[in-house]
């Protein structure tokens, strides 16, 4: 897939476009990059024009200093839509990406078609929440510098259901759903990695996220995908969003963790495609 670059709000953003049809943007999570959608990009591009991109501070996009905020991330998405001459699109966000999508839909409702929010929350009732996220990612970065494989297996404890994780450990080269293996993820984790400064910048944005009192403003059809065993954004976080967005549908992916788009890729993809096409 060919990578392209554009200057959005003074920042170089790396993006990829695949497929034809209604435009669909994929927004990745905290300390991640566009490649985390590896299990979705193929299936979704059979039905839609899919655009995945690296947020500022991630992947091959620029990593400017200064304070990041949810509004800045939302403005970047708006700017990329302008650059690509896309007036309106479906938007999907996972974790931090789901937070960005909420803020985008509230600020730019005229640009949003349908919404999918995956394993995310409306904010952090406990002010220490963003600090916990930040410290966890920083420890992962430090360990990755010493031993990328060890760092990966440490990180999957928070991302995958224990039964699935044990299968991954037993067969690290197995292509799950014919799409990815643990070995693929380990290799990918060493490319264009986040720095401690990147994580600190993104953590500032987490502190600016609180959509709870404005979620009812989102009138779009919204699919909420929660994972039954998500330890990072527990299922009740999505359930609370479901209560506030009037035109939302909640689906719980069973026996799955925060990385359900990888772990239960076929089920996640099926739910997304059926929702967007109906």
For each residue, the residues with C-beta under 8 A, 3 or more apart:
1: 16 18 41
2: 16
3: 14 15 16 60
4: 14 15 16 17
5: 12 13 14 15 60
6: 12 13 15 80 83 84
7: 10 11 12 13
8: 11 12 13 76 79 80 83
9: 72 75 76 79
10: 7 64
11: 7 8 56 61 62 64 76
12: 5 6 7 8 61 62
13: 5 6 7 8 53 54 56 61 62 76 79 80
14: 3 4 5 34 53 54 59 60 61
15: 3 4 5 6 34 51 52 53 54 80
16: 1 2 3 4 34 51 52 53
17: 4 49 50 51 84
18: 1 41 45 49 50
19: 44 45 46 47 48 49 50
20: 49
21: 47 48 49
22: 48 49 89 90 113 276
23: 48 49 51 84 86 88 89 90
24: 44 48 49 50 51 89 90 91 92 276
25: 51 52 53 77 80 81 89 90 91 92
26: 34 37 40 41 44 50 51 52 53 92 93 94 97
27: 53 55 77 91 92 93 94 97 98 100 101
28: 32 33 34 36 37 52 54 55 58 94 95 96 97
29: 32 36 94 95 96 97
30: 95 96 133 137 199 202 203 206
31: 58 137 140 194 198 199 202
32: 28 29 36 58 95 96
33: 28 36 54 58 59 60 192 194
34: 14 15 16 26 28 37 52 53 54 58 59
35: 38 59 188
36: 28 29 32 33 94 261 262
37: 26 28 34 40 41 52 94 261
38: 35 41 179 180 184 188 262
39: 43 177 179 180 261 262 265 268 269
40: 26 37 43 44 92 261 265 268 269 272
41: 1 18 26 37 38 44 45 50 52
42: 45 46 179
43: 39 40 46 47 265 269 273
44: 19 24 26 40 41 47 48 50 269 272 273
45: 18 19 41 42 48 49 50
46: 19 42 43
47: 19 21 43 44 273 276 277
48: 19 21 22 23 24 44 45 90 276
49: 17 18 19 20 21 22 23 24 45
50: 17 18 19 24 26 41 44 45
51: 15 16 17 23 24 25 26 80 84 86 89
52: 15 16 25 26 28 34 37 41
53: 13 14 15 16 25 26 27 34 61 80
54: 13 14 15 28 33 34 58 59 60 61 192
55: 27 28 58 59 61 73 76 96 97 100 202
56: 11 13 61 62 63 64 68 72 73 76
57: 61 63 64 68 194 198 201 202
58: 28 31 32 33 34 54 55 61 63 192 194 198 202
59: 14 33 34 35 54 55 192
60: 3 5 14 33 54 192
61: 11 12 13 14 53 54 55 56 57 58
62: 11 12 13 56
63: 56 57 58 195 197 198 201
64: 10 11 56 57
65: 197 201
66: 201
67: 201 204
68: 56 57 72 73 201 202 204 205
69: 72 73 204 205 208
70: 73 74 99 100 103 205 208 209
71: 74 75 103 107 208
72: 9 56 68 69 75 76 205
73: 55 56 68 69 70 76 77 100 103 104 205
74: 70 71 77 78 100 103 104 107 108
75: 9 71 72 78 79
76: 8 9 11 13 55 56 72 73 79 80
77: 25 27 73 74 80 81 91 100 104
78: 74 75 81 82 104 107 108 111
79: 8 9 13 75 76 82 83
80: 6 8 13 15 25 51 53 76 77 83 84
81: 25 77 78 84 86 87 89 111
82: 78 79 85
83: 6 8 79 80
84: 6 17 23 51 80 81
85: 82
86: 23 51 81 89
87: 81 111
88: 23 110 111 112 113
89: 22 23 24 25 51 81 86 111 112 113
90: 22 23 24 25 48 112 113 114 115 116 276
91: 24 25 27 77 101 104 105 112 113 115 116
92: 24 25 26 27 40 97 101 115 116 117 118 272
93: 26 27 96 97 98 99 100 101 102 116 117 118 120
94: 26 27 28 29 36 37 97 98 118 119 120 261
95: 28 29 30 32 98 99 118 119 120 232 233 258
96: 28 29 30 32 55 93 99 100 120 202 205 206
97: 26 27 28 29 55 92 93 94 100 101 118 120
98: 27 93 94 95 101 102 117 118 119 120 121
99: 70 93 95 96 102 103 120 121 206 209 211
100: 27 55 70 73 74 77 93 96 97 103 104
101: 27 91 92 93 97 98 104 105 115 117
102: 93 98 99 105 106 117 120 122 209 211 215 218 241
103: 70 71 73 74 99 100 106 107 209 211
104: 73 74 77 78 91 100 101 107 108 111 112
105: 91 101 102 108 109 112 115 218 220
106: 102 103 109 211 214 217 218
107: 71 74 78 103 104
108: 74 78 104 105 111 112
109: 105 106 112 217 218 219 220
110: 88
111: 78 81 87 88 89 104 108
112: 88 89 90 91 104 105 108 109 115 220
113: 22 88 89 90 91 220
114: 90 220 221 222 223 275 276
115: 90 91 92 101 105 112 218 220 221 222 223
116: 90 91 92 93 222 223 224 225 272 275 276
117: 92 93 98 101 102 120 222 223 224 225 238 241
118: 92 93 94 95 97 98 225 260 261 268
119: 94 95 98 225 226 227 230 232 233 238 258 260
120: 93 94 95 96 97 98 99 102 117 233 237 238 241
121: 98 99 124 233 237 238 240 241
122: 102 209 210 211 212 215 237 240 241 244
123: 209 210 211 212
124: 121 127 128 129 130 206 207 209 210
125: 129
126: 129
127: 124 130 131
128: 124 131 132
129: 124 125 126 132 133 206
130: 124 127 133 134 203 206 207
131: 127 128 134 135 203
132: 128 129 135 136
133: 30 129 130 136 137 203 206 232
134: 130 131 137 138 199 200 202 203 206
135: 131 132 138 139
136: 132 133 139 140 158
137: 30 31 133 134 140 141 194 199
138: 134 135 141 142 196 199 200
139: 135 136 142 143
140: 31 136 137 143 144 151 154 155
141: 137 138 144 145 193 194 195 196 199
142: 138 139 145 146 196
143: 139 140 146 147 150 151 154
144: 140 141 147 148 151 152 189 190 193
145: 141 142
146: 142 143 150 151
147: 143 144 150 151
148: 144 151 152 186 189 190
149: 152 153 186
150: 143 146 147 153 154
151: 140 143 144 146 147 148 154 155 189
152: 144 148 149 155 156 182 185 186 189
153: 149 150 156 157 169
154: 140 143 150 151 157
155: 140 151 152 158 159
156: 152 153 159 160 165 168 182 259
157: 153 154 160 165
158: 136 155 231 232 257 258
159: 155 156 232 257 258 259 262 263
160: 156 157 164 165 168 256 257 259 262 263
161: 164 165 228 229 255 256 257 263
162: 165 166 229
163: 166 167 255
164: 160 161 167 168 255 256 257 263
165: 156 157 160 161 162 168 169
166: 162 163 169 170
167: 163 164 170 171 174
168: 156 160 164 165 171 172 174 176 182
169: 153 165 166 172 182
170: 166 167
171: 167 168 174 182
172: 168 169 181 182 183 186
173: 181 182 183
174: 167 168 171 181 182
175: 178 179 180 181 184
176: 168 179 180 181 262 263 265
177: 39 180 265 266
178: 175
179: 38 39 42 175 176 265
180: 38 39 175 176 177 184 185 262 265
181: 172 173 174 175 176 184 185
182: 152 156 168 169 171 172 173 174 185 186
183: 172 173 186 187
184: 38 175 180 181 187 188
185: 152 180 181 182 188 189 262
186: 148 149 152 172 182 183 189 190
187: 183 184 190 191
188: 35 38 184 185 191
189: 144 148 151 152 185 186 193
190: 144 148 186 187 193
191: 187 188
192: 33 54 58 59 60
193: 141 144 189 190
194: 31 33 57 58 137 141 198 199
195: 63 141 198 199
196: 138 141 142 199 200
197: 63 65 200 201
198: 31 57 58 63 194 195 201 202
199: 30 31 134 137 138 141 194 195 196 202 203
200: 134 138 196 197 203 204
201: 57 63 65 66 67 68 197 198 204 205
202: 30 31 55 57 58 68 96 134 198 199 205 206
203: 30 130 131 133 134 199 200 206 207
204: 67 68 69 200 201 207 208
205: 68 69 70 72 73 96 201 202 208 209
206: 30 96 99 124 129 130 133 134 202 203 209
207: 124 130 203 204
208: 69 70 71 204 205
209: 70 99 102 103 122 123 124 205 206
210: 122 123 124 213
211: 99 102 103 106 122 123 214 215
212: 122 123 215 240 244
213: 210
214: 106 211 217
215: 102 122 211 212 218 241 244 245
216: 244 245 246
217: 106 109 214
218: 102 105 106 109 115 215 222 245 247
219: 109 246 247
220: 105 109 112 113 114 115 247
221: 114 115 247 248 249 275
222: 114 115 116 117 218 245 247 248 249
223: 114 115 116 117 248 249 251 271 272 275
224: 116 117 238 241 242 245 248 249 250 251
225: 116 117 118 119 238 251 253 260 268 271 272
226: 119 230 235 237 238 239 250 251 252 253
227: 119 230 235 252 253 256 257 258 260 264
228: 161 235 252 253 254 255 256
229: 161 162 255 256 257
230: 119 226 227 233 234 235 256 257 258 260
231: 158 234 257 258
232: 95 119 133 158 159 258
233: 95 119 120 121 230 237 238 258
234: 230 231 237
235: 226 227 228 230 238 239 252
236: 239 240
237: 120 121 122 226 233 234 240 241
238: 117 119 120 121 224 225 226 233 235 241 242 250
239: 226 235 236 242 243 250
240: 121 122 212 236 237 243 244
241: 102 117 120 121 122 215 224 237 238 244 245 248
242: 224 238 239 245 248 250
243: 239 240
244: 122 212 215 216 240 241
245: 215 216 218 222 224 241 242 248
246: 216 219
247: 218 219 220 221 222
248: 221 222 223 224 241 242 245
249: 221 222 223 224 275
250: 224 226 238 239 242
251: 223 224 225 226 271
252: 226 227 228 235
253: 225 226 227 228 256 260 264 267 268
254: 228
255: 161 163 164 228 229 264
256: 160 161 164 227 228 229 230 253 259 260 263 264
257: 158 159 160 161 164 227 229 230 231 260 263
258: 95 119 158 159 227 230 231 232 233
259: 156 159 160 256 262 263
260: 118 119 225 227 230 253 256 257 263 264 268
261: 36 37 39 40 94 118 264 265 268
262: 36 38 39 159 160 176 180 185 259 265
263: 159 160 161 164 176 256 257 259 260
264: 227 253 255 256 260 261 267 268
265: 39 40 43 176 177 179 180 261 262 268 269
266: 177 269 270
267: 253 264 270 271
268: 39 40 118 225 253 260 261 264 265 271 272
269: 39 40 43 44 265 266 272 273
270: 266 267 273 274
271: 223 225 251 267 268 274 275
272: 40 44 92 116 223 225 268 269 275 276
273: 43 44 47 269 270 276 277
274: 270 271 277 278
275: 114 116 221 223 249 271 272 278
276: 22 24 47 48 90 114 116 272 273
277: 47 273 274
278: 274 275
